[in-house]
Amino acid sequence: MVTARLPGAELIDAGLADLAMGRVTIESLLVSIAAPGLRDAGLAIDKTLPDAELQLYALLSARDGAAAHSRYNALLRRVASFRRAAQCAR
């Protein structure tokens, strides 16, 4: 599967790389949250971060303040778009 052409691929690629390095980032948390659906779409995800939803919201709150809720939802929509496109590309 060529993920670079899919919407949100930059988030997924960065998240996979961060997970492999054990880094807690917005991207690695997004991949952790979406791991079941991403696996269904054909991606190999061996490990995930615990409490990813809470950790992601905390990171976004620290960075974006009152805009954290909107940013959280936008990022999850972007990952869902990637997953749907990846499933169609299989």
N, CA, C and O atoms as a CHARMM CRD file, in Angstrom:
* protein
*
  360
    1    1 MET  N      0.84500  -1.18100   0.00000 PROA 1      0.00000
    2    1 MET  CA     0.00000   0.00000   0.00000 PROA 1      0.00000
    3    1 MET  C      0.88700   1.23900   0.00000 PROA 1      0.00000
    4    1 MET  O      1.84700   1.30800   0.76700 PROA 1      0.00000
    5    2 VAL  N      0.59100   2.18900  -0.82300 PROA 2      0.00000
    6    2 VAL  CA     1.32100   3.45200  -0.87600 PROA 2      0.00000
    7    2 VAL  C      0.56900   4.44500  -0.00900 PROA 2      0.00000
    8    2 VAL  O     -0.42600   5.02800  -0.43900 PROA 2      0.00000
    9    3 THR  N      1.04700   4.63500   1.21300 PROA 3      0.00000
   10    3 THR  CA     0.32200   5.49000   2.15100 PROA 3      0.00000
   11    3 THR  C      0.54300   6.97000   1.89700 PROA 3      0.00000
   12    3 THR  O     -0.28000   7.79000   2.30500 PROA 3      0.00000
   13    4 ALA  N      1.62500   7.33000   1.23700 PROA 4      0.00000
   14    4 ALA  CA     1.94200   8.74400   1.04100 PROA 4      0.00000
   15    4 ALA  C      0.86100   9.47800   0.26600 PROA 4      0.00000
   16    4 ALA  O      0.73300  10.69600   0.39300 PROA 4      0.00000
   17    5 ARG  N      0.09600   8.77500  -0.51900 PROA 5      0.00000
   18    5 ARG  CA    -0.93900   9.41500  -1.32500 PROA 5      0.00000
   19    5 ARG  C     -2.27200   9.52500  -0.60300 PROA 5      0.00000
   20    5 ARG  O     -3.21200  10.12000  -1.12900 PROA 5      0.00000
   21    6 LEU  N     -2.36400   8.97200   0.57000 PROA 6      0.00000
   22    6 LEU  CA    -3.62600   8.96600   1.29700 PROA 6      0.00000
   23    6 LEU  C     -3.72700  10.18500   2.20800 PROA 6      0.00000
   24    6 LEU  O     -2.71700  10.66400   2.72300 PROA 6      0.00000
   25    7 PRO  N     -4.95400  10.69000   2.41000 PROA 7      0.00000
   26    7 PRO  CA    -5.11700  11.85300   3.29400 PROA 7      0.00000
   27    7 PRO  C     -4.71000  11.50600   4.71400 PROA 7      0.00000
   28    7 PRO  O     -5.12200  10.48000   5.25500 PROA 7      0.00000
   29    8 GLY  N     -3.91300  12.35200   5.30600 PROA 8      0.00000
   30    8 GLY  CA    -3.46800  12.12500   6.67200 PROA 8      0.00000
   31    8 GLY  C     -2.25300  11.22700   6.80000 PROA 8      0.00000
   32    8 GLY  O     -1.84700  10.89200   7.91300 PROA 8      0.00000
   33    9 ALA  N     -1.66900  10.83400   5.68400 PROA 9      0.00000
   34    9 ALA  CA    -0.52200   9.92500   5.72100 PROA 9      0.00000
   35    9 ALA  C      0.64100  10.49500   6.52300 PROA 9      0.00000
   36    9 ALA  O      1.38400   9.74400   7.15600 PROA 9      0.00000
   37   10 GLU  N      0.80400  11.80600   6.50300 PROA 10     0.00000
   38   10 GLU  CA     1.90400  12.41400   7.24200 PROA 10     0.00000
   39   10 GLU  C      1.75500  12.17500   8.74700 PROA 10     0.00000
   40   10 GLU  O      2.74900  11.99500   9.45000 PROA 10     0.00000
   41   11 LEU  N      0.52000  12.17200   9.23600 PROA 11     0.00000
   42   11 LEU  CA     0.27900  11.89700  10.65400 PROA 11     0.00000
   43   11 LEU  C      0.57600  10.43800  10.98800 PROA 11     0.00000
   44   11 LEU  O      1.20900  10.13700  12.00000 PROA 11     0.00000
   45   12 ILE  N      0.11100   9.53900  10.12400 PROA 12     0.00000
   46   12 ILE  CA     0.28100   8.10700  10.36700 PROA 12     0.00000
   47   12 ILE  C      1.75600   7.71700  10.27300 PROA 12     0.00000
   48   12 ILE  O      2.26800   7.00600  11.13800 PROA 12     0.00000
   49   13 ASP  N      2.43100   8.17800   9.23300 PROA 13     0.00000
   50   13 ASP  CA     3.85800   7.84900   9.07400 PROA 13     0.00000
   51   13 ASP  C      4.67900   8.35500  10.25800 PROA 13     0.00000
   52   13 ASP  O      5.52500   7.63300  10.78400 PROA 13     0.00000
   53   14 ALA  N      4.43000   9.59000  10.67500 PROA 14     0.00000
   54   14 ALA  CA     5.15400  10.14600  11.82100 PROA 14     0.00000
   55   14 ALA  C      4.80100   9.38300  13.09600 PROA 14     0.00000
   56   14 ALA  O      5.67400   9.11100  13.92000 PROA 14     0.00000
   57   15 GLY  N      3.53200   9.04100  13.25700 PROA 15     0.00000
   58   15 GLY  CA     3.10200   8.30000  14.43600 PROA 15     0.00000
   59   15 GLY  C      3.72100   6.92400  14.52500 PROA 15     0.00000
   60   15 GLY  O      4.12600   6.49300  15.60500 PROA 15     0.00000
   61   16 LEU  N      3.80100   6.23100  13.40800 PROA 16     0.00000
   62   16 LEU  CA     4.42800   4.90400  13.38700 PROA 16     0.00000
   63   16 LEU  C      5.91100   5.00000  13.74300 PROA 16     0.00000
   64   16 LEU  O      6.43100   4.18100  14.50100 PROA 16     0.00000
   65   17 ALA  N      6.57900   6.00200  13.19300 PROA 17     0.00000
   66   17 ALA  CA     8.00100   6.19800  13.49200 PROA 17     0.00000
   67   17 ALA  C      8.20700   6.54900  14.97100 PROA 17     0.00000
   68   17 ALA  O      9.12800   6.04400  15.61300 PROA 17     0.00000
   69   18 ASP  N      7.34800   7.40900  15.49700 PROA 18     0.00000
   70   18 ASP  CA     7.46100   7.79700  16.90200 PROA 18     0.00000
   71   18 ASP  C      7.18800   6.60400  17.82100 PROA 18     0.00000
   72   18 ASP  O      7.87900   6.42500  18.82400 PROA 18     0.00000
   73   19 LEU  N      6.18900   5.79100  17.48500 PROA 19     0.00000
   74   19 LEU  CA     5.91400   4.59500  18.29200 PROA 19     0.00000
   75   19 LEU  C      7.11100   3.64800  18.29600 PROA 19     0.00000
   76   19 LEU  O      7.47000   3.09300  19.33400 PROA 19     0.00000
   77   20 ALA  N      7.71800   3.47100  17.14100 PROA 20     0.00000
   78   20 ALA  CA     8.88000   2.58500  17.04600 PROA 20     0.00000
   79   20 ALA  C     10.03300   3.07500  17.91800 PROA 20     0.00000
   80   20 ALA  O     10.81700   2.27400  18.42600 PROA 20     0.00000
   81   21 MET  N     10.13400   4.38700  18.08700 PROA 21     0.00000
   82   21 MET  CA    11.19900   4.98000  18.90700 PROA 21     0.00000
   83   21 MET  C     10.77100   5.16600  20.36900 PROA 21     0.00000
   84   21 MET  O     11.56300   5.61300  21.19800 PROA 21     0.00000
   85   22 GLY  N      9.51900   4.82200  20.67800 PROA 22     0.00000
   86   22 GLY  CA     9.02700   4.96000  22.04400 PROA 22     0.00000
   87   22 GLY  C      8.70400   6.38100  22.45700 PROA 22     0.00000
   88   22 GLY  O      8.65100   6.68000  23.65000 PROA 22     0.00000
   89   23 ARG  N      8.48800   7.26300  21.49000 PROA 23     0.00000
   90   23 ARG  CA     8.19900   8.66800  21.78800 PROA 23     0.00000
   91   23 ARG  C      6.70000   8.89800  21.94800 PROA 23     0.00000
   92   23 ARG  O      5.89100   8.33700  21.20900 PROA 23     0.00000
   93   24 VAL  N      6.34800   9.71800  22.91000 PROA 24     0.00000
   94   24 VAL  CA     4.95600  10.12700  23.10600 PROA 24     0.00000
   95   24 VAL  C      4.77400  11.46400  22.40200 PROA 24     0.00000
   96   24 VAL  O      5.23000  12.50400  22.87600 PROA 24     0.00000
   97   25 THR  N      4.10100  11.41200  21.26700 PROA 25     0.00000
   98   25 THR  CA     3.84300  12.61300  20.47600 PROA 25     0.00000
   99   25 THR  C      2.37700  12.62100  20.08500 PROA 25     0.00000
  100   25 THR  O      1.67000  11.63000  20.26700 PROA 25     0.00000
  101   26 ILE  N      1.93400  13.71900  19.55900 PROA 26     0.00000
  102   26 ILE  CA     0.55800  13.79500  19.07200 PROA 26     0.00000
  103   26 ILE  C      0.32200  12.69400  18.04800 PROA 26     0.00000
  104   26 ILE  O     -0.70700  12.02000  18.08500 PROA 26     0.00000
  105   27 GLU  N      1.25800  12.51200  17.14500 PROA 27     0.00000
  106   27 GLU  CA     1.10100  11.52700  16.08600 PROA 27     0.00000
  107   27 GLU  C      1.10000  10.09200  16.62200 PROA 27     0.00000
  108   27 GLU  O      0.29200   9.27200  16.18600 PROA 27     0.00000
  109   28 SER  N      2.00100   9.78200  17.56400 PROA 28     0.00000
  110   28 SER  CA     2.02600   8.42100  18.10600 PROA 28     0.00000
  111   28 SER  C      0.76500   8.12900  18.91600 PROA 28     0.00000
  112   28 SER  O      0.28600   6.99500  18.94200 PROA 28     0.00000
  113   29 LEU  N      0.24000   9.13400  19.56400 PROA 29     0.00000
  114   29 LEU  CA    -1.00900   8.95700  20.30300 PROA 29     0.00000
  115   29 LEU  C     -2.17900   8.74200  19.35100 PROA 29     0.00000
  116   29 LEU  O     -3.06300   7.93000  19.62500 PROA 29     0.00000
  117   30 LEU  N     -2.18700   9.45800  18.24400 PROA 30     0.00000
  118   30 LEU  CA    -3.24400   9.25800  17.24800 PROA 30     0.00000
  119   30 LEU  C     -3.21900   7.83900  16.69100 PROA 30     0.00000
  120   30 LEU  O     -4.26500   7.20500  16.55500 PROA 30     0.00000
  121   31 VAL  N     -2.03000   7.34200  16.37200 PROA 31     0.00000
  122   31 VAL  CA    -1.90900   5.97800  15.85400 PROA 31     0.00000
  123   31 VAL  C     -2.34700   4.97700  16.92300 PROA 31     0.00000
  124   31 VAL  O     -2.98600   3.97200  16.60800 PROA 31     0.00000
  125   32 SER  N     -2.01000   5.24400  18.17100 PROA 32     0.00000
  126   32 SER  CA    -2.42600   4.35500  19.25700 PROA 32     0.00000
  127   32 SER  C     -3.94500   4.30700  19.38900 PROA 32     0.00000
  128   32 SER  O     -4.52400   3.23700  19.57900 PROA 32     0.00000
  129   33 ILE  N     -4.57900   5.45500  19.28900 PROA 33     0.00000
  130   33 ILE  CA    -6.04000   5.51800  19.37500 PROA 33     0.00000
  131   33 ILE  C     -6.67500   4.74900  18.22600 PROA 33     0.00000
  132   33 ILE  O     -7.63600   4.00500  18.42100 PROA 33     0.00000
  133   34 ALA  N     -6.13800   4.93200  17.03900 PROA 34     0.00000
  134   34 ALA  CA    -6.73300   4.36000  15.82700 PROA 34     0.00000
  135   34 ALA  C     -6.20300   2.98300  15.47200 PROA 34     0.00000
  136   34 ALA  O     -6.57300   2.43300  14.43500 PROA 34     0.00000
  137   35 ALA  N     -5.34600   2.41500  16.30600 PROA 35     0.00000
  138   35 ALA  CA    -4.66000   1.15800  15.97300 PROA 35     0.00000
  139   35 ALA  C     -5.58600   0.03600  15.50000 PROA 35     0.00000
  140   35 ALA  O     -5.26700  -0.60000  14.49600 PROA 35     0.00000
  141   36 PRO  N     -6.71400  -0.24600  16.16100 PROA 36     0.00000
  142   36 PRO  CA    -7.55700  -1.34800  15.66900 PROA 36     0.00000
  143   36 PRO  C     -8.02700  -1.13600  14.22700 PROA 36     0.00000
  144   36 PRO  O     -7.97100  -2.05700  13.41200 PROA 36     0.00000
  145   37 GLY  N     -8.48200   0.06000  13.91900 PROA 37     0.00000
  146   37 GLY  CA    -8.93600   0.34600  12.56000 PROA 37     0.00000
  147   37 GLY  C     -7.80200   0.37000  11.55800 PROA 37     0.00000
  148   37 GLY  O     -7.97300  -0.04000  10.41000 PROA 37     0.00000
  149   38 LEU  N     -6.64800   0.84700  11.98300 PROA 38     0.00000
  150   38 LEU  CA    -5.49400   0.86900  11.09100 PROA 38     0.00000
  151   38 LEU  C     -4.99900  -0.54500  10.80900 PROA 38     0.00000
  152   38 LEU  O     -4.56400  -0.84800   9.69900 PROA 38     0.00000
  153   39 ARG  N     -5.06800  -1.39900  11.81400 PROA 39     0.00000
  154   39 ARG  CA    -4.71000  -2.80600  11.58500 PROA 39     0.00000
  155   39 ARG  C     -5.68300  -3.43400  10.58500 PROA 39     0.00000
  156   39 ARG  O     -5.26800  -4.17100   9.69000 PROA 39     0.00000
  157   40 ASP  N     -6.96300  -3.14300  10.73700 PROA 40     0.00000
  158   40 ASP  CA    -7.96800  -3.65300   9.79700 PROA 40     0.00000
  159   40 ASP  C     -7.70100  -3.17000   8.37800 PROA 40     0.00000
  160   40 ASP  O     -8.04600  -3.84500   7.40800 PROA 40     0.00000
  161   41 ALA  N     -7.07900  -1.98800   8.26300 PROA 41     0.00000
  162   41 ALA  CA    -6.75800  -1.42800   6.94700 PROA 41     0.00000
  163   41 ALA  C     -5.44600  -1.97600   6.39600 PROA 41     0.00000
  164   41 ALA  O     -5.04400  -1.61900   5.28800 PROA 41     0.00000
  165   42 GLY  N     -4.76600  -2.84800   7.16600 PROA 42     0.00000
  166   42 GLY  CA    -3.57100  -3.49500   6.65700 PROA 42     0.00000
  167   42 GLY  C     -2.25400  -3.01000   7.21700 PROA 42     0.00000
  168   42 GLY  O     -1.20400  -3.47800   6.77700 PROA 42     0.00000
  169   43 LEU  N     -2.26100  -2.09200   8.17100 PROA 43     0.00000
  170   43 LEU  CA    -1.01100  -1.60900   8.74900 PROA 43     0.00000
  171   43 LEU  C     -0.58500  -2.50700   9.90100 PROA 43     0.00000
  172   43 LEU  O     -1.41900  -2.98700  10.66800 PROA 43     0.00000
  173   44 ALA  N      0.69400  -2.72600  10.01300 PROA 44     0.00000
  174   44 ALA  CA     1.24200  -3.52000  11.10500 PROA 44     0.00000
  175   44 ALA  C      1.59100  -2.58800  12.26100 PROA 44     0.00000
  176   44 ALA  O      2.52200  -1.78700  12.17100 PROA 44     0.00000
  177   45 ILE  N      0.83500  -2.70400  13.33600 PROA 45     0.00000
  178   45 ILE  CA     1.07000  -1.89100  14.52700 PROA 45     0.00000
  179   45 ILE  C      1.22400  -2.84800  15.69300 PROA 45     0.00000
  180   45 ILE  O      0.26000  -3.47200  16.13600 PROA 45     0.00000
  181   46 ASP  N      2.45200  -2.95600  16.18500 PROA 46     0.00000
  182   46 ASP  CA     2.75000  -3.91800  17.24300 PROA 46     0.00000
  183   46 ASP  C      2.46300  -3.38200  18.63400 PROA 46     0.00000
  184   46 ASP  O      1.90700  -4.08600  19.47700 PROA 46     0.00000
  185   47 LYS  N      2.84400  -2.13800  18.87000 PROA 47     0.00000
  186   47 LYS  CA     2.65900  -1.58600  20.21000 PROA 47     0.00000
  187   47 LYS  C      1.91100  -0.26400  20.13400 PROA 47     0.00000
  188   47 LYS  O      1.95000   0.44800  19.13000 PROA 47     0.00000
  189   48 THR  N      1.22900   0.03700  21.23100 PROA 48     0.00000
  190   48 THR  CA     0.50700   1.30000  21.33500 PROA 48     0.00000
  191   48 THR  C      0.78400   1.90300  22.70600 PROA 48     0.00000
  192   48 THR  O      1.33800   1.25000  23.59000 PROA 48     0.00000
  193   49 LEU  N      0.39400   3.13900  22.86100 PROA 49     0.00000
  194   49 LEU  CA     0.58100   3.83600  24.12800 PROA 49     0.00000
  195   49 LEU  C     -0.68900   3.73600  24.96900 PROA 49     0.00000
  196   49 LEU  O     -1.79300   3.81800  24.43100 PROA 49     0.00000
  197   50 PRO  N     -0.54500   3.55900  26.27700 PROA 50     0.00000
  198   50 PRO  CA    -1.72600   3.47000  27.14600 PROA 50     0.00000
  199   50 PRO  C     -2.39900   4.83200  27.32000 PROA 50     0.00000
  200   50 PRO  O     -1.75500   5.87700  27.22800 PROA 50     0.00000
  201   51 ASP  N     -3.69000   4.79600  27.56900 PROA 51     0.00000
  202   51 ASP  CA    -4.46900   6.02000  27.82500 PROA 51     0.00000
  203   51 ASP  C     -4.22000   7.09000  26.76800 PROA 51     0.00000
  204   51 ASP  O     -4.07600   8.27000  27.08700 PROA 51     0.00000
  205   52 ALA  N     -4.17100   6.66900  25.51800 PROA 52     0.00000
  206   52 ALA  CA    -3.80100   7.57400  24.42900 PROA 52     0.00000
  207   52 ALA  C     -4.76900   8.74900  24.29400 PROA 52     0.00000
  208   52 ALA  O     -4.34700   9.87100  24.01600 PROA 52     0.00000
  209   53 GLU  N     -6.06100   8.49700  24.49000 PROA 53     0.00000
  210   53 GLU  CA    -7.03800   9.58600  24.36100 PROA 53     0.00000
  211   53 GLU  C     -6.76300  10.68900  25.37700 PROA 53     0.00000
  212   53 GLU  O     -6.75100  11.87200  25.04000 PROA 53     0.00000
  213   54 LEU  N     -6.54300  10.28300  26.62100 PROA 54     0.00000
  214   54 LEU  CA    -6.28700  11.26000  27.68300 PROA 54     0.00000
  215   54 LEU  C     -4.96200  11.98400  27.47000 PROA 54     0.00000
  216   54 LEU  O     -4.87200  13.19700  27.65500 PROA 54     0.00000
  217   55 GLN  N     -3.94800  11.24000  27.08600 PROA 55     0.00000
  218   55 GLN  CA    -2.63600  11.85700  26.85500 PROA 55     0.00000
  219   55 GLN  C     -2.68700  12.84600  25.69500 PROA 55     0.00000
  220   55 GLN  O     -2.09900  13.92600  25.76100 PROA 55     0.00000
  221   56 LEU  N     -3.40300  12.46300  24.62400 PROA 56     0.00000
  222   56 LEU  CA    -3.51600  13.35900  23.47100 PROA 56     0.00000
  223   56 LEU  C     -4.21600  14.64900  23.86600 PROA 56     0.00000
  224   56 LEU  O     -3.76100  15.73800  23.51800 PROA 56     0.00000
  225   57 TYR  N     -5.30900  14.52900  24.58400 PROA 57     0.00000
  226   57 TYR  CA    -6.04300  15.73100  24.97400 PROA 57     0.00000
  227   57 TYR  C     -5.18900  16.61600  25.88600 PROA 57     0.00000
  228   57 TYR  O     -5.23000  17.84200  25.77900 PROA 57     0.00000
  229   58 ALA  N     -4.42400  16.00100  26.77500 PROA 58     0.00000
  230   58 ALA  CA    -3.55100  16.77700  27.66400 PROA 58     0.00000
  231   58 ALA  C     -2.47900  17.53000  26.86200 PROA 58     0.00000
  232   58 ALA  O     -2.20500  18.69900  27.13300 PROA 58     0.00000
  233   59 LEU  N     -1.88000  16.86000  25.88200 PROA 59     0.00000
  234   59 LEU  CA    -0.88300  17.53300  25.04100 PROA 59     0.00000
  235   59 LEU  C     -1.49500  18.69300  24.26900 PROA 59     0.00000
  236   59 LEU  O     -0.91600  19.77600  24.18500 PROA 59     0.00000
  237   60 LEU  N     -2.67900  18.44700  23.70600 PROA 60     0.00000
  238   60 LEU  CA    -3.33700  19.49900  22.93100 PROA 60     0.00000
  239   60 LEU  C     -3.77200  20.65300  23.82000 PROA 60     0.00000
  240   60 LEU  O     -3.69100  21.81100  23.41000 PROA 60     0.00000
  241   61 SER  N     -4.22800  20.35900  25.02100 PROA 61     0.00000
  242   61 SER  CA    -4.62900  21.41700  25.95600 PROA 61     0.00000
  243   61 SER  C     -3.44200  22.29000  26.32400 PROA 61     0.00000
  244   61 SER  O     -3.56000  23.51300  26.39700 PROA 61     0.00000
  245   62 ALA  N     -2.30200  21.66100  26.55400 PROA 62     0.00000
  246   62 ALA  CA    -1.10200  22.41900  26.89700 PROA 62     0.00000
  247   62 ALA  C     -0.64600  23.29700  25.74200 PROA 62     0.00000
  248   62 ALA  O     -0.15000  24.40500  25.94500 PROA 62     0.00000
  249   63 ARG  N     -0.81900  22.79000  24.53500 PROA 63     0.00000
  250   63 ARG  CA    -0.34600  23.51300  23.35600 PROA 63     0.00000
  251   63 ARG  C     -1.36300  24.51200  22.81900 PROA 63     0.00000
  252   63 ARG  O     -1.00600  25.63100  22.45000 PROA 63     0.00000
  253   64 ASP  N     -2.63800  24.10400  22.77500 PROA 64     0.00000
  254   64 ASP  CA    -3.65700  24.89600  22.08700 PROA 64     0.00000
  255   64 ASP  C     -4.68500  25.54500  23.00100 PROA 64     0.00000
  256   64 ASP  O     -5.55100  26.27800  22.52500 PROA 64     0.00000
  257   65 GLY  N     -4.60900  25.29600  24.27800 PROA 65     0.00000
  258   65 GLY  CA    -5.54100  25.92400  25.21800 PROA 65     0.00000
  259   65 GLY  C     -6.99200  25.60100  24.90300 PROA 65     0.00000
  260   65 GLY  O     -7.37200  24.43700  24.77900 PROA 65     0.00000
  261   66 ALA  N     -7.78900  26.63800  24.77600 PROA 66     0.00000
  262   66 ALA  CA    -9.22900  26.48400  24.55600 PROA 66     0.00000
  263   66 ALA  C     -9.55400  25.82500  23.21400 PROA 66     0.00000
  264   66 ALA  O    -10.66000  25.31600  23.03000 PROA 66     0.00000
  265   67 ALA  N     -8.63100  25.83100  22.30200 PROA 67     0.00000
  266   67 ALA  CA    -8.86800  25.22400  20.99000 PROA 67     0.00000
  267   67 ALA  C     -8.57700  23.72200  20.97600 PROA 67     0.00000
  268   67 ALA  O     -8.69200  23.08100  19.93100 PROA 67     0.00000
  269   68 ALA  N     -8.20700  23.16200  22.11200 PROA 68     0.00000
  270   68 ALA  CA    -7.81800  21.74900  22.17600 PROA 68     0.00000
  271   68 ALA  C     -8.93700  20.82400  21.71000 PROA 68     0.00000
  272   68 ALA  O     -8.68200  19.86400  20.98200 PROA 68     0.00000
  273   69 HSD  N    -10.15100  21.09700  22.11500 PROA 69     0.00000
  274   69 HSD  CA   -11.26600  20.21600  21.75500 PROA 69     0.00000
  275   69 HSD  C    -11.45900  20.17200  20.23500 PROA 69     0.00000
  276   69 HSD  O    -11.61400  19.09700  19.65600 PROA 69     0.00000
  277   70 SER  N    -11.44800  21.31800  19.61100 PROA 70     0.00000
  278   70 SER  CA   -11.59700  21.37200  18.15000 PROA 70     0.00000
  279   70 SER  C    -10.43200  20.68600  17.45200 PROA 70     0.00000
  280   70 SER  O    -10.63100  19.95100  16.48600 PROA 70     0.00000
  281   71 ARG  N     -9.24100  20.91900  17.92900 PROA 71     0.00000
  282   71 ARG  CA    -8.04900  20.30800  17.32700 PROA 71     0.00000
  283   71 ARG  C     -8.07700  18.79400  17.49100 PROA 71     0.00000
  284   71 ARG  O     -7.74700  18.06500  16.55600 PROA 71     0.00000
  285   72 TYR  N     -8.46700  18.31600  18.67000 PROA 72     0.00000
  286   72 TYR  CA    -8.59100  16.88300  18.95500 PROA 72     0.00000
  287   72 TYR  C     -9.53800  16.23300  17.94500 PROA 72     0.00000
  288   72 TYR  O     -9.20600  15.21700  17.33400 PROA 72     0.00000
  289   73 ASN  N    -10.71600  16.82800  17.77800 PROA 73     0.00000
  290   73 ASN  CA   -11.69500  16.26600  16.84100 PROA 73     0.00000
  291   73 ASN  C    -11.20800  16.32100  15.40000 PROA 73     0.00000
  292   73 ASN  O    -11.43600  15.38400  14.63500 PROA 73     0.00000
  293   74 ALA  N    -10.54900  17.39100  15.02500 PROA 74     0.00000
  294   74 ALA  CA   -10.03600  17.51800  13.65700 PROA 74     0.00000
  295   74 ALA  C     -8.97300  16.44900  13.37400 PROA 74     0.00000
  296   74 ALA  O     -8.95900  15.85300  12.29700 PROA 74     0.00000
  297   75 LEU  N     -8.09800  16.21700  14.33200 PROA 75     0.00000
  298   75 LEU  CA    -7.05700  15.20000  14.14600 PROA 75     0.00000
  299   75 LEU  C     -7.66800  13.80400  14.03500 PROA 75     0.00000
  300   75 LEU  O     -7.24000  13.00800  13.19900 PROA 75     0.00000
  301   76 LEU  N     -8.65400  13.50100  14.86200 PROA 76     0.00000
  302   76 LEU  CA    -9.31100  12.19000  14.78300 PROA 76     0.00000
  303   76 LEU  C    -10.04200  12.01400  13.45700 PROA 76     0.00000
  304   76 LEU  O    -10.06000  10.91700  12.89700 PROA 76     0.00000
  305   77 ARG  N    -10.64700  13.09200  12.95100 PROA 77     0.00000
  306   77 ARG  CA   -11.30000  13.00900  11.63200 PROA 77     0.00000
  307   77 ARG  C    -10.27700  12.75100  10.53400 PROA 77     0.00000
  308   77 ARG  O    -10.54200  11.99000   9.60400 PROA 77     0.00000
  309   78 ARG  N     -9.12200  13.37400  10.63500 PROA 78     0.00000
  310   78 ARG  CA    -8.05600  13.18000   9.63900 PROA 78     0.00000
  311   78 ARG  C     -7.57200  11.73000   9.63300 PROA 78     0.00000
  312   78 ARG  O     -7.34700  11.15200   8.57000 PROA 78     0.00000
  313   79 VAL  N     -7.41300  11.14700  10.81300 PROA 79     0.00000
  314   79 VAL  CA    -6.98300   9.75200  10.91800 PROA 79     0.00000
  315   79 VAL  C     -8.07700   8.82400  10.39000 PROA 79     0.00000
  316   79 VAL  O     -7.77700   7.82900   9.73000 PROA 79     0.00000
  317   80 ALA  N     -9.33000   9.13800  10.67100 PROA 80     0.00000
  318   80 ALA  CA   -10.43900   8.32500  10.15900 PROA 80     0.00000
  319   80 ALA  C    -10.48200   8.38600   8.63600 PROA 80     0.00000
  320   80 ALA  O    -10.78900   7.38900   7.98100 PROA 80     0.00000
  321   81 SER  N    -10.18000   9.53200   8.08100 PROA 81     0.00000
  322   81 SER  CA   -10.12900   9.67600   6.62700 PROA 81     0.00000
  323   81 SER  C     -9.02500   8.80500   6.04300 PROA 81     0.00000
  324   81 SER  O     -9.21700   8.15600   5.01400 PROA 81     0.00000
  325   82 PHE  N     -7.87300   8.79100   6.69800 PROA 82     0.00000
  326   82 PHE  CA    -6.77800   7.92900   6.26100 PROA 82     0.00000
  327   82 PHE  C     -7.21200   6.46400   6.28200 PROA 82     0.00000
  328   82 PHE  O     -6.99500   5.72600   5.32100 PROA 82     0.00000
  329   83 ARG  N     -7.82600   6.05900   7.38500 PROA 83     0.00000
  330   83 ARG  CA    -8.23900   4.66000   7.53900 PROA 83     0.00000
  331   83 ARG  C     -9.21800   4.24500   6.44800 PROA 83     0.00000
  332   83 ARG  O     -9.08700   3.17100   5.86000 PROA 83     0.00000
  333   84 ARG  N    -10.18800   5.09000   6.18700 PROA 84     0.00000
  334   84 ARG  CA   -11.16500   4.76000   5.13000 PROA 84     0.00000
  335   84 ARG  C    -10.48500   4.65300   3.76500 PROA 84     0.00000
  336   84 ARG  O    -10.76300   3.73500   2.99400 PROA 84     0.00000
  337   85 ALA  N     -9.60300   5.58800   3.47900 PROA 85     0.00000
  338   85 ALA  CA    -8.90200   5.55700   2.19800 PROA 85     0.00000
  339   85 ALA  C     -7.99900   4.32500   2.10200 PROA 85     0.00000
  340   85 ALA  O     -7.90200   3.70200   1.04400 PROA 85     0.00000
  341   86 ALA  N     -7.34700   3.98100   3.19500 PROA 86     0.00000
  342   86 ALA  CA    -6.45700   2.80200   3.20900 PROA 86     0.00000
  343   86 ALA  C     -7.25500   1.52100   2.99000 PROA 86     0.00000
  344   86 ALA  O     -6.79700   0.61500   2.29400 PROA 86     0.00000
  345   87 GLN  N     -8.42900   1.44500   3.57200 PROA 87     0.00000
  346   87 GLN  CA    -9.26600   0.26200   3.38500 PROA 87     0.00000
  347   87 GLN  C     -9.70700   0.14400   1.92600 PROA 87     0.00000
  348   87 GLN  O     -9.77800  -0.96100   1.38900 PROA 87     0.00000
  349   88 CYS  N     -9.99800   1.25900   1.29000 PROA 88     0.00000
  350   88 CYS  CA   -10.39700   1.23700  -0.11900 PROA 88     0.00000
  351   88 CYS  C     -9.21400   0.90100  -1.02100 PROA 88     0.00000
  352   88 CYS  O     -9.40100   0.31800  -2.08900 PROA 88     0.00000
  353   89 ALA  N     -8.00800   1.25700  -0.61000 PROA 89     0.00000
  354   89 ALA  CA    -6.82000   1.02900  -1.43000 PROA 89     0.00000
  355   89 ALA  C     -6.34300  -0.40900  -1.37100 PROA 89     0.00000
  356   89 ALA  O     -5.50700  -0.81100  -2.18200 PROA 89     0.00000
  357   90 ARG  N     -6.85100  -1.19400  -0.43500 PROA 90     0.00000
  358   90 ARG  CA    -6.41100  -2.58300  -0.26600 PROA 90     0.00000
  359   90 ARG  C     -6.83800  -3.43800  -1.40800 PROA 90     0.00000
  360   90 ARG  O     -6.55000  -4.63500  -1.42400 PROA 90     0.00000
